[in-house]
Amino acid sequence: MPTEEEKTRPTADRRTARRAVAGRLSWGLADQAASSMTNFAVGIYVARSLGVTAFGVFSLAWLTYGVVLNVARGLATDPLVVRFSGAPEASWRAATARSSGAALGVGTALGAVCLLVGLGLGGRVGPAFVCLGVVLPALLLQDTWRFAFFAAGTGRKAFVNDLVWGVALVPAMVVAAHEGSVAAFVLAWGASAAVAAVYGCFQSGIRPRPHQARGWLREQRDLGYRYLVENVSLSGASQLRAYGLGAIVGVGAVGAVRGAELLLGPFLALLMGLSLVTVAEAARVLRRAPHRLGAFCLLLGGGQAAAALLWGAALLLMPGRLGEFVLGGVWSSASELIVPATLGVAGAGLGSGAAAGLRALAAARRSLRCQLFASACYVGGGLGGAAVAGTVGSAWGVAAATLCGSAVWWLQLRSALREHHRGGA
């Protein structure tokens, strides 16, 4: 007969596990809150300082950074999180040194491309891309530290690193405001990220090893290249939609869309904060209780979708004066996009639960197919809607495309779970 202590031990273990999960999720949310507040402050400051057209130019540079960031994540940090979350410290340190070196290599190579493109473009857009090319390595290295710390289960360090970036950003933004150009704001944003990137080296005690980047890419190619295509198709779709919207409607329309995204910033912080830890948590659920993975992903995605709808409802009730105070002249055009933007983010939140499950299952082929389909729908809906009904039509086209993409993510997760259970049996 089991003793009373043996009977109560499983319950105590479950409570301890839940507290550990809650702690890791909390640090993920706190870190993303710090990061998103930094990005939100930059966006608001630039929008109020430069107006809708210059803000559109800044948004093009920002979106380009998003594409490069997803390249680095696919090749460097995504394999690190999938394969080295909870690994022994020596293994994690060696992998992080190579992963951060790969991120620096990506930043240097693509930064050079941005610099050359900016020199060729000239005009108002060119200087912004030149400055982006200069600061890309620092931006990518800072992002790598965040994911590396969460892979090690030390999310507190990622949070502190983002706080350092935010503190360094304050004087940098003041200097940029005196200059009054988009290029100055891009440089200020990247220079403050460089401070946090250097601080991350001291936090981790790890020096990036760019000369080992090729070995890292070779070892992780089974996941890295698929994640690369998957991530780039996501950010590339946003980039194509932005460029197409600027060509069809005008650069001001890009600023309006970015303004609507800023209004949804606090919820997007929640979405991205959870994404820092959801793959690792889904992998832990898969190892400990595989039959619960589907329910975990559904709870995760459904909760995010519900939160997005609640935040959108709150935005609709926000007084116009408050919106003008936050976004200045961008408010009038951005406020028209609140409903479709909210639905699009809700669809993305719902699909992210299934995406976490597919990553945990290492079903890279399935997740790649899902992302390619969703990206094609996103570009088609965004540009088709722009051609029919301008900026508002583009927003509604993106909302419909995101909901369709979410359905495909869940269908693929269901099939992947069935395959996994059959293989386990």
C-alpha positions as CSV (number, residue, x, y, z in Angstrom):
1,M,0.0,0.0,0.0
2,P,1.4,3.5,-0.9
3,T,2.0,5.8,2.0
4,E,0.2,9.1,2.4
5,E,3.3,10.9,1.3
6,E,3.5,8.8,-1.9
7,K,-0.1,9.6,-2.7
8,T,0.3,13.3,-2.4
9,R,3.7,13.5,-4.2
10,P,2.2,13.5,-7.8
11,T,-0.1,16.4,-6.9
12,A,2.8,18.3,-5.4
13,D,4.9,17.6,-8.5
14,R,2.2,18.9,-10.7
15,R,1.8,22.1,-8.7
16,T,5.6,22.6,-8.8
17,A,5.5,22.1,-12.6
18,R,2.7,24.6,-13.1
19,R,4.5,27.2,-11.0
20,A,7.6,26.7,-13.1
21,V,5.6,27.1,-16.3
22,A,3.9,30.2,-15.0
23,G,7.3,31.6,-14.0
24,R,8.8,31.1,-17.4
25,L,5.7,32.5,-19.1
26,S,5.7,35.5,-16.8
27,W,9.3,36.3,-17.7
28,G,8.4,35.9,-21.4
29,L,5.6,38.4,-21.0
30,A,7.7,40.8,-18.9
31,D,10.5,40.7,-21.4
32,Q,8.3,41.2,-24.4
33,A,6.5,44.1,-22.5
34,A,9.9,45.8,-22.2
35,S,10.8,45.1,-25.8
36,S,7.4,46.2,-27.2
37,M,7.2,49.3,-25.0
38,T,10.6,50.2,-26.5
39,N,9.3,49.7,-30.0
40,F,6.1,51.4,-29.2
41,A,7.8,54.4,-27.9
42,V,10.1,54.6,-30.9
43,G,7.1,54.4,-33.3
44,I,5.0,57.0,-31.4
45,Y,8.0,59.4,-31.1
46,V,8.8,59.1,-34.8
47,A,5.1,59.4,-35.8
48,R,4.7,62.6,-33.8
49,S,8.0,64.1,-34.8
50,L,8.0,63.5,-38.5
51,G,4.4,63.1,-39.8
52,V,2.7,60.4,-41.8
53,T,4.9,60.5,-44.9
54,A,8.2,60.3,-43.2
55,F,6.7,57.8,-40.8
56,G,5.9,55.7,-43.8
57,V,9.6,55.8,-44.8
58,F,10.6,54.8,-41.3
59,S,8.1,52.0,-41.5
60,L,9.6,50.6,-44.7
61,A,13.0,50.4,-42.9
62,W,11.4,48.8,-39.9
63,L,9.7,46.2,-42.0
64,T,12.9,45.4,-43.8
65,Y,14.5,44.9,-40.4
66,G,11.7,42.5,-39.7
67,V,12.6,40.4,-42.8
68,V,16.3,40.3,-41.8
69,L,15.4,39.5,-38.2
70,N,13.4,36.5,-39.4
71,V,16.3,35.3,-41.5
72,A,18.5,35.3,-38.5
73,R,16.0,33.6,-36.3
74,G,15.3,30.8,-38.8
75,L,19.0,30.1,-39.3
76,A,20.4,30.9,-35.8
77,T,18.0,31.1,-32.9
78,D,15.0,28.9,-33.8
79,P,17.2,25.7,-34.0
80,L,18.9,26.9,-30.7
81,V,15.5,27.1,-28.9
82,V,14.1,23.8,-30.4
83,R,17.2,21.7,-29.7
84,F,19.0,23.3,-26.7
85,S,16.1,24.4,-24.4
86,G,16.9,22.9,-21.0
87,A,20.1,21.4,-22.3
88,P,23.2,21.0,-20.0
89,E,25.0,24.3,-19.5
90,A,28.1,23.4,-21.4
91,S,26.1,22.3,-24.4
92,W,24.0,25.4,-24.3
93,R,27.0,27.7,-24.1
94,A,28.8,26.1,-27.0
95,A,25.6,26.3,-29.1
96,T,24.9,29.9,-28.1
97,A,28.4,31.0,-29.1
98,R,27.9,29.5,-32.6
99,S,24.3,30.7,-32.9
100,S,25.2,34.3,-32.0
101,G,28.1,34.1,-34.4
102,A,25.7,33.0,-37.1
103,A,23.4,35.9,-36.3
104,L,26.2,38.4,-36.6
105,G,27.2,36.9,-39.9
106,V,23.7,37.3,-41.2
107,G,23.5,40.9,-39.9
108,T,26.8,41.8,-41.6
109,A,26.0,40.3,-44.9
110,L,22.4,41.6,-45.2
111,G,23.4,44.9,-43.7
112,A,25.9,45.4,-46.6
113,V,23.0,44.7,-49.0
114,C,20.8,47.3,-47.3
115,L,23.6,49.8,-47.4
116,L,24.2,49.3,-51.2
117,V,20.4,49.4,-51.9
118,G,20.2,52.7,-49.9
119,L,23.0,54.3,-51.8
120,G,21.3,53.3,-55.0
121,L,17.9,54.6,-54.0
122,G,18.8,58.0,-52.7
123,G,16.0,60.4,-52.1
124,R,14.1,60.2,-48.8
125,V,14.2,56.4,-48.5
126,G,17.9,55.8,-49.4
127,P,19.5,57.3,-46.2
128,A,17.2,55.3,-44.0
129,F,18.3,52.0,-45.6
130,V,22.0,53.0,-45.4
131,C,21.7,53.6,-41.7
132,L,19.7,50.4,-41.3
133,G,22.5,48.5,-42.9
134,V,25.0,49.9,-40.5
135,V,23.1,48.9,-37.3
136,L,21.7,45.5,-38.4
137,P,24.5,43.4,-36.8
138,A,23.9,44.9,-33.4
139,L,20.1,44.6,-33.7
140,L,20.4,40.9,-34.5
141,L,22.9,40.1,-31.8
142,Q,20.7,41.7,-29.2
143,D,17.7,39.6,-30.3
144,T,19.8,36.4,-30.2
145,W,20.6,37.0,-26.5
146,R,16.9,37.1,-25.7
147,F,16.2,33.7,-27.2
148,A,19.4,32.2,-25.8
149,F,18.4,33.2,-22.3
150,F,14.9,31.8,-22.6
151,A,16.4,28.5,-24.0
152,A,18.5,28.3,-20.8
153,G,15.4,29.1,-18.7
154,T,16.8,32.4,-17.5
155,G,14.2,34.8,-18.9
156,R,15.1,37.3,-16.2
157,K,18.3,38.1,-18.0
158,A,16.5,38.7,-21.3
159,F,14.2,41.1,-19.4
160,V,17.1,43.0,-18.0
161,N,18.8,43.2,-21.4
162,D,15.7,44.8,-22.9
163,L,15.5,47.2,-20.1
164,V,19.1,48.3,-20.8
165,W,18.1,48.9,-24.4
166,G,15.1,51.0,-23.4
167,V,17.3,53.1,-21.0
168,A,19.9,53.7,-23.7
169,L,17.2,54.6,-26.2
170,V,16.1,57.7,-24.3
171,P,19.1,59.9,-24.9
172,A,19.5,58.5,-28.4
173,M,16.0,59.5,-29.3
174,V,16.6,63.0,-27.9
175,V,19.6,63.5,-30.1
176,A,17.8,62.1,-33.2
177,A,14.9,64.5,-32.5
178,H,17.3,67.5,-32.8
179,E,18.5,66.2,-36.1
180,G,14.9,65.6,-37.3
181,S,15.5,63.0,-40.0
182,V,14.4,59.4,-40.5
183,A,18.0,58.3,-40.8
184,A,18.9,59.9,-37.5
185,F,16.1,57.9,-35.8
186,V,17.2,54.7,-37.4
187,L,20.8,55.3,-36.2
188,A,19.5,56.1,-32.7
189,W,17.4,52.9,-32.5
190,G,20.3,50.7,-33.7
191,A,23.0,52.4,-31.5
192,S,20.9,51.8,-28.3
193,A,20.5,48.2,-29.4
194,A,24.3,47.9,-29.7
195,V,24.6,48.9,-26.0
196,A,22.3,46.1,-25.0
197,A,24.0,43.6,-27.4
198,V,27.4,44.3,-25.7
199,Y,25.8,44.0,-22.3
200,G,24.4,40.6,-23.3
201,C,28.0,39.4,-23.8
202,F,28.8,40.3,-20.2
203,Q,25.5,38.7,-18.9
204,S,26.1,35.4,-20.6
205,G,29.9,35.3,-20.4
206,I,29.9,34.2,-24.0
207,R,31.7,35.7,-27.0
208,P,30.0,35.2,-30.3
209,R,32.0,33.1,-32.7
210,P,31.2,34.2,-36.3
211,H,34.0,31.9,-37.7
212,Q,31.9,28.9,-36.5
213,A,28.7,30.1,-38.2
214,R,29.2,27.8,-41.2
215,G,29.5,24.7,-38.9
216,W,26.3,25.8,-37.1
217,L,24.4,26.2,-40.3
218,R,25.6,22.8,-41.6
219,E,24.6,21.0,-38.3
220,Q,21.2,22.6,-38.1
221,R,20.3,22.6,-41.8
222,D,17.5,20.0,-41.4
223,L,15.5,22.6,-39.3
224,G,17.3,25.9,-40.1
225,Y,16.6,26.1,-43.8
226,R,12.9,25.2,-43.5
227,Y,12.5,27.7,-40.6
228,L,14.3,30.2,-42.7
229,V,11.9,29.9,-45.6
230,E,9.0,29.8,-43.2
231,N,10.1,33.0,-41.3
232,V,11.0,34.9,-44.4
233,S,7.7,34.0,-46.1
234,L,6.0,35.6,-43.1
235,S,8.0,38.8,-42.9
236,G,8.4,38.9,-46.7
237,A,4.7,38.9,-47.1
238,S,4.4,41.9,-44.8
239,Q,7.2,43.6,-46.8
240,L,5.5,42.9,-50.2
241,R,2.2,44.1,-48.9
242,A,3.8,47.3,-47.6
243,Y,5.7,48.0,-50.9
244,G,2.6,47.1,-52.9
245,L,0.3,49.3,-50.7
246,G,2.8,52.2,-51.1
247,A,2.8,51.7,-54.9
248,I,-1.0,51.4,-55.2
249,V,-2.3,53.8,-52.6
250,G,0.8,55.9,-51.5
251,V,3.5,55.9,-48.8
252,G,1.0,57.5,-46.4
253,A,-1.1,54.3,-46.5
254,V,2.0,52.4,-45.1
255,G,2.1,54.9,-42.2
256,A,-1.6,54.4,-41.6
257,V,-1.2,50.6,-41.4
258,R,1.8,51.0,-39.0
259,G,-0.3,53.4,-36.9
260,A,-3.0,50.8,-36.5
261,E,-0.4,48.2,-35.5
262,L,0.9,50.6,-32.9
263,L,-2.7,50.9,-31.4
264,L,-2.6,47.1,-31.1
265,G,0.9,47.3,-29.6
266,P,0.1,46.2,-26.0
267,F,-1.7,43.0,-27.3
268,L,1.0,42.3,-29.9
269,A,3.4,42.5,-26.9
270,L,1.5,39.7,-25.3
271,L,1.4,37.7,-28.5
272,M,5.2,38.0,-29.1
273,G,6.0,37.6,-25.4
274,L,4.3,34.2,-25.3
275,S,6.0,33.2,-28.5
276,L,9.3,33.5,-26.8
277,V,8.5,30.5,-24.5
278,T,5.5,28.7,-26.1
279,V,7.6,26.4,-28.3
280,A,9.8,25.3,-25.4
281,E,6.7,24.8,-23.2
282,A,4.9,22.8,-25.9
283,A,8.1,20.6,-26.2
284,R,8.0,20.0,-22.4
285,V,4.3,19.0,-22.6
286,L,5.1,16.7,-25.5
287,R,7.8,14.9,-23.5
288,R,5.8,14.6,-20.3
289,A,2.2,14.2,-21.4
290,P,1.9,13.9,-25.3
291,H,-1.9,13.4,-25.1
292,R,-2.2,17.0,-23.7
293,L,-0.4,18.8,-26.4
294,G,-3.5,19.5,-28.5
295,A,-5.4,20.9,-25.6
296,F,-2.4,23.0,-24.5
297,C,-2.2,24.5,-28.0
298,L,-5.9,25.1,-28.2
299,L,-5.9,26.9,-24.8
300,L,-2.9,29.0,-25.9
301,G,-4.3,30.0,-29.3
302,G,-7.9,30.5,-28.1
303,G,-6.8,32.7,-25.2
304,Q,-4.7,34.9,-27.4
305,A,-7.6,35.3,-29.9
306,A,-10.0,36.3,-27.1
307,A,-7.6,38.8,-25.7
308,A,-7.1,40.4,-29.1
309,L,-10.9,40.8,-29.5
310,L,-11.2,42.4,-26.1
311,W,-8.3,44.8,-26.8
312,G,-9.9,45.8,-30.2
313,A,-13.2,46.5,-28.4
314,A,-11.4,48.7,-26.0
315,L,-9.8,50.7,-28.9
316,L,-13.2,51.3,-30.5
317,L,-14.3,52.9,-27.2
318,M,-11.2,55.1,-26.9
319,P,-12.0,58.9,-27.3
320,G,-10.7,60.5,-30.5
321,R,-8.8,63.1,-28.5
322,L,-6.7,60.4,-26.8
323,G,-6.0,58.8,-30.1
324,E,-4.8,62.1,-31.5
325,F,-2.6,62.7,-28.5
326,V,-1.0,59.3,-29.0
327,L,-0.5,59.2,-32.8
328,G,-0.9,62.9,-33.8
329,G,-1.8,63.3,-37.5
330,V,-1.6,59.5,-38.1
331,W,-4.7,58.8,-35.9
332,S,-7.4,59.8,-38.4
333,S,-6.3,57.3,-41.0
334,A,-5.2,54.6,-38.5
335,S,-8.5,54.6,-36.6
336,E,-10.4,53.4,-39.7
337,L,-8.4,50.2,-39.6
338,I,-9.0,49.1,-36.0
339,V,-11.7,46.5,-36.7
340,P,-10.0,44.6,-39.6
341,A,-6.6,44.9,-37.8
342,T,-8.1,43.4,-34.7
343,L,-9.6,40.5,-36.5
344,G,-6.4,39.9,-38.3
345,V,-4.4,39.8,-35.0
346,A,-7.0,37.5,-33.4
347,G,-6.6,35.1,-36.3
348,A,-2.8,35.2,-35.9
349,G,-3.2,34.5,-32.2
350,L,-5.4,31.5,-32.8
351,G,-3.0,30.1,-35.4
352,S,0.1,30.7,-33.2
353,G,-1.2,27.9,-30.8
354,A,-1.1,25.4,-33.6
355,A,2.3,26.7,-34.8
356,A,3.8,26.1,-31.4
357,G,2.6,22.6,-31.5
358,L,4.1,21.9,-34.9
359,R,7.4,23.4,-33.8
360,A,7.4,21.2,-30.7
361,L,6.7,18.1,-32.9
362,A,9.6,19.2,-35.2
363,A,7.1,18.9,-38.0
364,A,9.1,21.4,-40.1
365,R,7.6,20.3,-43.4
366,R,4.1,20.8,-42.3
367,S,4.8,24.2,-40.6
368,L,6.5,25.3,-43.8
369,R,3.6,24.4,-46.0
370,C,1.2,26.2,-43.6
371,Q,3.3,29.4,-43.6
372,L,3.7,29.5,-47.3
373,F,0.0,29.2,-47.8
374,A,-0.7,31.8,-45.1
375,S,1.8,34.2,-46.6
376,A,0.4,33.8,-50.1
377,C,-3.1,34.6,-48.8
378,Y,-1.7,37.6,-46.9
379,V,-0.1,39.2,-49.9
380,G,-3.1,38.4,-52.2
381,G,-5.6,39.6,-49.7
382,G,-3.7,42.8,-48.8
383,L,-2.9,43.9,-52.4
384,G,-6.2,42.7,-53.8
385,G,-8.0,44.6,-51.2
386,A,-5.9,47.7,-51.8
387,A,-6.6,47.6,-55.5
388,V,-10.4,47.4,-54.8
389,A,-10.9,49.7,-51.8
390,G,-7.6,51.4,-50.9
391,T,-6.1,51.2,-47.4
392,V,-9.3,49.9,-45.7
393,G,-9.7,47.3,-48.3
394,S,-6.2,46.1,-47.8
395,A,-6.8,45.7,-44.0
396,W,-10.0,43.7,-44.6
397,G,-8.2,41.5,-47.1
398,V,-5.4,40.8,-44.6
399,A,-8.0,39.9,-41.9
400,A,-9.7,37.4,-44.1
401,A,-6.4,35.9,-45.2
402,T,-5.1,35.5,-41.6
403,L,-8.3,33.7,-40.6
404,C,-8.0,31.3,-43.5
405,G,-4.3,30.7,-42.7
406,S,-5.2,29.9,-39.1
407,A,-7.6,27.2,-40.2
408,V,-4.8,25.5,-42.2
409,W,-2.4,25.6,-39.2
410,W,-4.9,23.7,-37.1
411,L,-5.7,21.2,-39.8
412,Q,-2.0,20.4,-40.1
413,L,-1.5,20.2,-36.3
414,R,-4.3,17.7,-36.1
415,S,-2.7,15.5,-38.8
416,A,0.7,15.8,-37.1
417,L,-0.7,14.8,-33.7
418,R,-2.3,11.7,-35.3
419,E,1.0,10.7,-36.9
420,H,2.8,11.2,-33.6
421,H,0.4,9.1,-31.6
422,R,0.5,6.3,-34.2
423,G,4.3,6.4,-34.1
424,G,4.3,6.4,-30.3
425,A,1.9,3.4,-30.2
